Each structure stands twice: as structure tokens, then as C-alpha cells.
Amino acid sequence: MLDWIWLPRMLMLRYGMETRAGTGLLSMMTARALAAAGGEGRGSVSACESYLGKLTRRVLRANGMENKVKVFHKRSDELRVGVELDSRADILASEILDSELLGEGLIPTLQHAHDMLLVKNPKTVPYRSSYYLVESTSLWKMHDLHSNEANAEDGVWLTPSGAQNVLSV
């Protein structure tokens, strides 16, 4: 049943993109999924990787995917349709989530991709996430604004007054 529901949607997709591709795993998965949907010219993906571009290319070559995934050794917000990219992408795959969910420039990266690099109403993977709050002394120490703010030269406090009592572990 699920295959029947998604098949018409996949048949409309031709070209994918991955931001911050790393080793290119999601690019390869996207290329294979698009190619499996059938049709001429399907399954090509543009991968943006500003730091690990050489490694990305090696991984693609080792998996026989170097002709399906084109690696750009730059950030996605440095790409332009009509210059580096032939057209807007139908699907965006991204693994830019970290332990803080909205870290690593998630919102500006996705906003730029949606505004400048993707078709209207693209498919995105992932398209949603859940956030669970877990009390952790180790994480608290890594992100303790109180200790960091006490040493700030500008005197600006980001934590609300009384937060030391509410947020203590």
C-alpha cells in the first residue's frame, strides 16, 4: 500500500541535492531512490561539501556512484542555479542535525536551499523531527551559559534571572 501511494510522487522527481554531504551517503541513497523510480535522466544528485570534498569523491568512486553524484567543494549557499547547477532540485536530503537539533546553521541553510535551489514544494528528507529533553550534567556543563556569561566582557546576560534555580542539575 505504501509503495502504491508514494510511486506517483517519486515518478515526478528527477534531480536531488544534499547539503553538507560529508561522505555522501545520503547523496548515494537519493540517487539510487530516484533511479529506482525509473525514467531517463533520473537519479542525478548534487552534493555540497565544503570541507570533505576529496573524501566524498573517494567514497562515491568506491561505490560506483561518481557518475550519479556531482560534488561541489563549497557550501550550498554558494551555489547558483544557472551557474553551477543546471536546474532546481526536486528533493533535498540533509543530515545537518546535531545534538542540539537546530545547530550547525540548520535554519539559514535550509531557507537558502528552499529559496534559491529547490523547486516549489520539494520533497525533503528529513521533513520533520522530534525533540526530547534529557537531563544531563555533562551536557549542562558544555552549554552552561551562567558560567560563560559571568566572564563576558559586555555584561550581556542571555539567561533569565532566576534561571540558575530552575535549570540547575
C-alpha positions as CSV (number, residue, x, y, z in Angstrom):
1,M,0.0,0.0,0.0
2,L,2.7,2.5,0.9
3,D,4.6,1.8,-2.3
4,W,1.4,2.5,-4.3
5,I,0.9,5.8,-2.5
6,W,4.5,7.0,-3.0
7,L,5.1,5.8,-6.5
8,P,3.3,8.6,-8.4
9,R,5.2,11.1,-6.2
10,M,8.6,9.5,-6.9
11,L,7.9,9.4,-10.6
12,M,7.7,13.2,-10.7
13,L,11.1,13.6,-9.1
14,R,14.2,13.8,-11.3
15,Y,17.1,15.6,-9.5
16,G,18.3,15.7,-5.9
17,M,20.6,17.7,-3.7
18,E,22.4,17.1,-0.5
19,T,23.7,20.0,1.7
20,R,26.8,19.3,3.9
21,A,27.2,16.0,2.2
22,G,30.1,14.6,4.4
23,T,30.9,11.2,3.0
24,G,28.0,11.4,0.5
25,L,25.9,8.6,2.0
26,L,22.6,10.5,1.7
27,S,23.6,11.6,-1.9
28,M,24.1,8.0,-2.9
29,M,20.8,6.9,-1.3
30,T,19.0,9.7,-3.0
31,A,20.5,8.9,-6.4
32,R,19.5,5.2,-6.0
33,A,15.9,6.1,-4.9
34,L,15.5,8.5,-7.9
35,A,16.9,5.9,-10.3
36,A,14.7,3.2,-8.9
37,A,11.6,5.4,-9.8
38,G,12.6,4.9,-13.4
39,G,12.9,7.2,-16.4
40,E,15.7,8.8,-18.4
41,G,18.0,11.1,-16.6
42,R,16.7,10.3,-13.2
43,G,19.0,9.8,-10.2
44,S,21.4,12.6,-10.5
45,V,22.3,14.4,-7.3
46,S,24.4,17.5,-6.5
47,A,26.3,17.2,-3.2
48,C,27.7,20.2,-1.4
49,E,30.6,19.6,0.9
50,S,33.0,22.5,1.7
51,Y,35.4,20.5,3.9
52,L,35.5,16.8,3.0
53,G,35.1,17.1,-0.8
54,K,38.0,14.9,-1.6
55,L,36.8,12.2,0.8
56,T,33.3,12.5,-0.6
57,R,34.6,11.8,-4.2
58,R,36.6,8.8,-3.0
59,V,33.6,7.3,-1.3
60,L,31.4,7.9,-4.4
61,R,34.1,6.3,-6.6
62,A,34.4,3.3,-4.3
63,N,30.7,2.7,-4.5
64,G,30.4,3.2,-8.3
65,M,28.4,6.4,-7.9
66,E,30.8,9.1,-9.2
67,N,28.7,9.5,-12.4
68,K,25.4,9.9,-10.5
69,V,26.6,12.4,-7.8
70,K,28.3,15.7,-8.7
71,V,30.3,17.0,-5.7
72,F,30.7,20.8,-5.2
73,H,33.6,21.7,-2.9
74,K,31.6,24.6,-1.4
75,R,28.7,25.4,0.8
76,S,25.2,25.1,-0.7
77,D,24.6,28.8,-0.1
78,E,27.5,29.5,-2.5
79,L,25.8,27.7,-5.4
80,R,23.5,29.3,-8.0
81,V,21.0,27.8,-10.4
82,G,22.1,28.6,-14.0
83,V,25.8,28.8,-12.9
84,E,26.9,25.7,-11.1
85,L,23.5,24.0,-11.2
86,D,21.5,23.3,-14.3
87,S,18.1,23.4,-12.6
88,R,16.4,23.5,-9.2
89,A,16.3,20.2,-7.3
90,D,13.1,18.2,-6.6
91,I,14.4,16.6,-3.4
92,L,16.7,17.8,-0.6
93,A,18.5,15.3,1.6
94,S,20.3,16.8,4.6
95,E,22.0,15.4,7.6
96,I,22.8,18.7,9.3
97,L,21.1,17.9,12.7
98,D,23.3,17.6,15.7
99,S,22.7,17.1,19.4
100,E,21.1,20.5,19.6
101,L,18.7,19.9,16.6
102,L,18.9,23.4,15.3
103,G,22.7,23.6,15.4
104,E,25.2,23.8,12.5
105,G,23.3,26.6,10.7
106,L,20.3,24.4,10.0
107,I,17.7,27.2,9.5
108,P,19.7,29.5,7.2
109,T,21.0,26.6,5.2
110,L,17.5,25.1,4.6
111,Q,16.0,28.6,4.0
112,H,18.6,29.4,1.3
113,A,18.1,26.0,-0.3
114,H,14.3,26.4,-0.4
115,D,14.5,30.0,-1.7
116,M,17.2,29.5,-4.3
117,L,18.0,25.9,-5.1
118,L,14.8,23.8,-4.9
119,V,11.5,23.6,-6.9
120,K,8.3,24.8,-5.3
121,N,7.1,22.3,-2.7
122,P,10.1,19.9,-2.9
123,K,10.4,16.7,-1.0
124,T,12.8,17.0,1.9
125,V,14.5,14.2,3.9
126,P,14.1,14.5,6.8
127,Y,10.9,16.6,6.7
128,R,10.3,16.7,10.5
129,S,11.9,15.7,13.7
130,S,11.1,15.3,17.4
131,Y,13.0,16.8,20.3
132,Y,13.3,15.1,23.7
133,L,14.6,16.9,26.7
134,V,17.0,14.8,28.8
135,E,18.7,16.0,32.0
136,S,22.4,15.6,31.7
137,T,25.2,17.0,33.9
138,S,27.7,16.6,31.1
139,L,25.6,18.5,28.5
140,W,24.8,21.1,31.1
141,K,28.5,21.8,31.7
142,M,29.1,22.0,27.9
143,H,26.4,24.6,27.5
144,D,26.3,26.4,30.8
145,L,25.5,30.0,29.9
146,H,25.8,31.1,33.5
147,S,29.5,30.2,33.9
148,N,30.2,31.7,30.4
149,E,28.2,34.8,31.0
150,A,30.0,35.6,34.3
151,N,33.2,36.0,32.3
152,A,31.6,38.0,29.5
153,E,33.1,41.4,29.0
154,D,30.0,43.1,27.5
155,G,27.8,42.4,30.6
156,V,25.0,41.0,28.5
157,W,23.2,38.1,30.1
158,L,21.3,35.6,28.0
159,T,19.8,33.5,30.8
160,P,16.8,35.0,32.5
161,S,17.2,36.0,36.2
162,G,16.4,33.1,38.5
163,A,17.3,30.5,35.8
164,Q,20.1,29.2,38.0
165,N,17.5,27.8,40.3
166,V,15.2,26.4,37.6
167,L,17.9,24.9,35.4
168,S,20.4,23.6,37.9
169,V,21.2,19.9,37.8
